[in-house]
């Protein structure tokens, strides 16, 4: 199998769900993963070794493991977490493996490729930048304006977003990632934590320029909790159109060829009409599909995403 050249942007569980669906449609697949995680095992390893946080990269690798006994067994091993009363408690084995390779060779891309070869992954996993990043958000609440720093902190911050930036502000993306974006047939965004996993991809200046200039079809997968009646963390109570407005505020030249929205979210009053009007102005169209793993879930189902992408790629 070869298939279209696809670049998937994001981080965490949302990107992993996207990758599990895309891997069934193409082997020309590149995942570009946010590298700002500062919590848990990733945060501890990042602080100790001044390395990239490995967690989201590990999840992407596991999602792309070969669909055979070797690949499935290694995917389980990569995700295994130690349980102890000592310093290893909570560390994922895959995080330790990636950190060991980076500490020895000082080459993030080479280390990811080596683990990818071990796992026989479909496609390739790359970091969004070659250095660990911090995310800083400015939020406005009824109490005033608050500056929040750190991926895990920004992910649960309350209030309206006034500004979002990366530290350092001009990180270096990988040459391999920029080349994949330039040559892509499709580029997907999300789903995932909007401020801490999706938006950072357009805050890297060189990468944003490459995305805007790419002739690829841009597909934005909107979150399942983006509905007025739901209460998530980021953008709780906001509509899918609000998510796109925020994205456009940081990347005004970004086109949206296809906005993929869950049928339960689209059924909310005025959500679909508002979204269709906005996406049309971005040069695209809205596709509505059943995407949730079960009714009321905030998690996308990989099989349902596979069906939606099959339709889009045709």
C-alpha positions as CSV (number, residue, x, y, z in Angstrom):
1,X,0.0,0.0,0.0
2,X,1.2,3.5,-0.8
3,X,-1.6,6.0,-1.0
4,X,-1.7,9.8,-0.8
5,X,1.0,11.8,1.0
6,X,-0.5,12.9,4.3
7,X,0.9,15.1,7.1
8,X,-1.0,14.9,10.4
9,X,-0.4,17.8,12.9
10,X,-1.3,17.7,16.5
11,X,-0.4,15.9,19.7
12,X,-1.7,13.6,22.4
13,X,-4.6,11.2,22.2
14,X,-6.4,13.2,19.4
15,X,-3.5,12.9,17.0
16,X,-3.1,9.2,17.9
17,X,-6.7,8.6,16.9
18,X,-6.2,10.3,13.6
19,X,-3.0,8.3,12.9
20,X,-4.7,5.0,13.7
21,X,-7.3,5.8,11.0
22,X,-4.9,7.3,8.4
23,X,-2.4,4.3,8.6
24,X,-5.1,2.1,7.0
25,X,-5.3,4.4,4.0
26,X,-1.7,5.3,3.2
27,X,1.9,4.5,4.1
28,X,3.0,8.0,2.9
29,X,2.2,9.3,6.4
30,X,4.1,11.9,8.4
31,X,3.1,12.8,12.0
32,X,4.4,16.2,13.2
33,X,4.0,16.3,17.0
34,X,3.8,19.2,19.5
35,X,6.8,19.2,21.9
36,X,5.7,21.4,24.8
37,X,4.5,18.8,27.3
38,X,5.6,19.7,30.8
39,X,3.7,17.2,32.9
40,X,4.0,13.7,34.2
41,X,6.8,11.4,32.9
42,X,7.5,13.7,29.9
43,X,7.9,16.7,32.1
44,X,10.3,14.9,34.5
45,X,12.5,13.6,31.7
46,X,12.5,16.9,30.0
47,X,13.6,18.7,33.1
48,X,16.3,16.2,34.0
49,X,17.8,15.8,30.5
50,X,16.8,19.1,28.8
51,X,15.4,17.0,26.0
52,X,12.2,17.0,24.0
53,X,9.3,15.8,26.0
54,X,8.8,12.2,24.6
55,X,5.2,11.4,25.6
56,X,3.2,12.7,22.6
57,X,5.9,11.4,20.2
58,X,5.7,8.0,21.9
59,X,1.9,7.9,21.5
60,X,2.2,8.7,17.8
61,X,4.8,5.9,17.3
62,X,2.6,3.4,19.1
63,X,-0.4,4.5,17.0
64,X,1.6,3.7,13.8
65,X,3.0,0.3,14.9
66,X,2.9,-2.5,12.4
67,X,-0.4,-4.3,12.5
68,X,1.2,-7.7,13.3
69,X,2.2,-9.6,16.4
70,X,5.6,-7.8,16.5
71,X,4.1,-4.3,16.1
72,X,1.2,-4.8,18.5
73,X,3.4,-6.3,21.2
74,X,5.9,-3.4,20.9
75,X,3.1,-0.9,21.0
76,X,2.0,-2.3,24.3
77,X,5.6,-2.3,25.6
78,X,6.1,1.3,24.5
79,X,3.0,2.3,26.5
80,X,3.9,0.3,29.6
81,X,4.2,2.4,32.7
82,X,6.2,1.4,35.8
83,X,4.5,1.2,39.1
84,X,6.8,1.5,42.1
85,X,7.6,3.6,45.2
86,X,10.7,4.9,43.6
87,X,11.8,7.3,40.9
88,X,10.7,5.1,38.0
89,X,7.1,5.3,39.1
90,X,4.8,6.7,36.4
91,X,7.5,6.6,33.7
92,X,6.4,5.0,30.3
93,X,9.0,2.6,28.9
94,X,8.8,4.3,25.5
95,X,9.6,7.7,27.1
96,X,12.8,6.2,28.6
97,X,13.8,4.6,25.3
98,X,13.4,7.8,23.4
99,X,15.2,9.8,26.0
100,X,18.1,7.3,26.1
101,X,18.6,7.6,22.3
102,X,18.4,11.4,22.4
103,X,20.9,11.5,25.4
104,X,23.3,9.3,23.6
105,X,23.1,10.6,20.0
106,X,21.8,14.1,20.5
107,X,19.7,13.8,17.3
108,X,15.9,13.8,18.0
109,X,15.0,12.8,14.4
110,X,17.5,9.9,14.3
111,X,16.3,8.6,17.6
112,X,12.6,8.7,16.5
113,X,13.5,6.9,13.2
114,X,15.4,4.2,15.1
115,X,12.4,3.5,17.3
116,X,10.2,3.7,14.3
117,X,12.3,1.0,12.6
118,X,12.1,-1.2,15.7
119,X,8.3,-0.9,15.8
120,X,8.0,-1.2,12.0
121,X,5.8,1.9,12.0
122,X,3.7,2.9,9.1
123,X,5.0,6.3,8.0
124,X,7.2,8.6,10.1
125,X,7.0,10.6,13.4
126,X,8.7,14.0,13.7
127,X,8.9,16.7,16.4
128,X,7.3,20.1,15.7
129,X,10.6,21.7,16.7
130,X,14.1,20.6,17.5
131,X,14.0,22.0,21.0
132,X,11.6,21.7,23.9
133,X,9.0,24.4,23.9
134,X,6.9,26.2,26.5
135,X,3.4,27.6,25.8
136,X,2.3,30.9,27.4
137,X,-1.3,32.0,27.2
138,X,-2.9,35.2,28.3
139,X,-6.5,34.7,29.4
140,X,-9.2,37.2,30.4
141,X,-11.7,36.3,33.1
142,X,-14.1,38.4,35.2
143,X,-11.3,38.8,37.7
144,X,-8.9,40.3,35.2
145,X,-6.1,39.2,32.9
146,X,-3.9,36.2,33.8
147,X,-0.7,34.9,32.2
148,X,-0.5,31.1,32.2
149,X,2.7,29.2,31.3
150,X,3.1,25.5,30.6
151,X,1.2,23.1,28.3
152,X,-0.7,21.4,31.1
153,X,-1.6,24.7,32.7
154,X,-2.7,26.3,29.4
155,X,-4.8,23.2,28.6
156,X,-7.0,23.7,31.7
157,X,-6.9,27.5,31.9
158,X,-10.3,29.3,32.1
159,X,-11.4,32.5,30.4
160,X,-11.1,33.9,26.9
161,X,-7.8,33.7,25.1
162,X,-6.1,37.0,24.6
163,X,-2.8,35.8,23.3
164,X,-0.8,32.6,22.9
165,X,3.0,32.3,22.2
166,X,5.8,29.8,22.2
167,X,8.9,30.1,24.2
168,X,11.3,30.4,22.5
169,X,9.2,32.4,20.0
170,X,11.1,31.3,16.8
171,X,11.9,27.6,17.3
172,X,13.5,25.6,14.5
173,X,11.3,23.0,12.8
174,X,12.8,19.9,11.2
175,X,13.8,20.0,7.5
176,X,12.1,16.7,7.1
177,X,8.8,18.1,8.4
178,X,8.9,21.2,6.2
179,X,9.6,19.0,3.2
180,X,6.7,16.7,4.0
181,X,4.4,19.6,4.3
182,X,5.5,21.1,1.0
183,X,5.0,17.7,-0.8
184,X,1.7,16.7,0.9
185,X,-1.5,15.9,-0.8
186,X,-3.4,16.3,2.5
187,X,-2.7,18.1,5.8
188,X,-4.8,17.3,8.8
189,X,-5.1,19.4,12.0
190,X,-6.3,17.9,15.3
191,X,-8.4,16.8,17.0
192,X,-7.0,17.6,20.4
193,X,-6.4,20.2,23.0
194,X,-6.9,23.3,20.9
195,X,-4.6,25.7,22.6
196,X,-1.8,23.3,23.6
197,X,-1.8,20.7,20.8
198,X,-3.3,22.2,17.7
199,X,-2.6,26.0,17.7
200,X,1.1,25.6,18.5
201,X,1.6,24.2,14.9
202,X,0.8,27.6,13.4
203,X,2.9,29.5,16.0
204,X,6.1,28.1,14.5
205,X,6.7,30.8,11.8
206,X,8.6,28.6,9.3
207,X,6.1,25.8,9.6
208,X,3.1,28.1,9.4
209,X,4.5,29.6,6.1
210,X,5.0,26.1,4.7
211,X,1.5,25.1,5.6
212,X,-0.1,28.2,4.1
213,X,2.0,27.8,0.9
214,X,1.4,24.0,0.5
215,X,-1.0,23.0,-2.2
216,X,-2.3,20.2,0.0
217,X,-5.9,19.9,0.9
218,X,-6.3,21.1,4.5
219,X,-8.6,19.1,6.7
220,X,-9.5,20.4,10.2
221,X,-11.0,17.8,12.5
222,X,-13.0,19.7,15.1
223,X,-13.3,18.6,18.7
224,X,-16.3,16.7,20.0
225,X,-16.7,19.0,23.1
226,X,-17.0,22.1,20.9
227,X,-20.7,22.6,21.5
228,X,-22.5,25.2,23.6
229,X,-24.1,22.7,26.0
230,X,-20.9,20.9,26.8
231,X,-18.3,21.8,29.5
232,X,-14.8,20.8,28.6
233,X,-11.6,22.6,29.5
234,X,-10.3,24.8,26.7
235,X,-13.0,26.8,24.9
236,X,-15.7,25.3,27.1
237,X,-19.1,26.5,25.9
238,X,-17.7,27.6,22.6
239,X,-18.8,26.5,19.1
240,X,-16.8,24.9,16.4
241,X,-16.8,28.2,14.6
242,X,-15.1,29.8,17.7
243,X,-12.3,27.2,17.4
244,X,-11.8,28.2,13.8
245,X,-11.9,31.9,14.6
246,X,-9.1,31.4,17.2
247,X,-7.1,29.4,14.6
248,X,-7.5,32.1,12.0
249,X,-6.5,34.8,14.4
250,X,-3.0,33.2,14.5
251,X,-2.9,32.1,10.9
252,X,-5.2,34.5,8.9
253,X,-4.0,33.2,5.6
254,X,-4.7,29.5,6.4
255,X,-7.3,27.8,4.1
256,X,-9.7,25.2,5.4
257,X,-10.7,23.0,2.5
258,X,-12.7,20.6,4.7
259,X,-13.9,21.0,8.3
260,X,-14.9,17.6,9.7
261,X,-17.5,17.9,12.5
262,X,-19.4,15.3,14.5
263,X,-23.1,14.9,13.8
264,X,-24.1,15.4,17.4
265,X,-22.1,18.7,17.6
266,X,-23.5,19.9,14.2
267,X,-27.1,19.2,15.4
268,X,-26.9,21.9,18.0
269,X,-28.9,25.0,17.3
270,X,-27.2,27.3,14.7
271,X,-23.9,25.5,15.0
272,X,-23.9,24.1,11.5
273,X,-25.0,27.2,9.7
274,X,-22.4,29.4,11.5
275,X,-19.7,26.8,10.7
276,X,-20.6,26.5,7.1
277,X,-20.6,30.3,6.6
278,X,-17.1,30.5,8.2
279,X,-15.6,27.6,6.3
280,X,-17.0,28.8,3.0
281,X,-15.1,32.1,3.7
282,X,-12.0,30.0,4.2
283,X,-12.5,28.4,0.8
284,X,-13.9,25.1,1.9
285,X,-16.8,23.0,2.9
286,X,-18.1,21.2,6.0
287,X,-18.5,17.4,6.2
288,X,-20.7,16.1,9.0
289,X,-20.2,12.5,10.2
290,X,-20.7,10.3,13.3
291,X,-17.2,10.5,14.8
292,X,-17.6,9.9,18.6
293,X,-16.5,6.6,20.1
294,X,-19.9,6.5,21.8
295,X,-22.8,9.0,22.4
296,X,-21.6,11.8,24.7
297,X,-17.9,10.9,24.4
298,X,-15.2,13.5,23.8
299,X,-13.0,11.0,22.1
300,X,-13.0,10.3,18.3
301,X,-13.4,6.7,17.1
302,X,-10.6,5.6,14.8
303,X,-12.8,3.4,12.7
304,X,-15.3,6.2,12.1
305,X,-12.5,8.6,11.3
306,X,-11.2,6.0,8.8
307,X,-14.6,6.0,7.1
308,X,-14.6,9.8,6.9
309,X,-11.1,10.0,5.5
310,X,-11.9,7.3,3.0
311,X,-14.7,9.5,1.7
312,X,-12.5,12.6,1.7
313,X,-9.6,10.9,-0.1
314,X,-11.9,9.6,-2.9
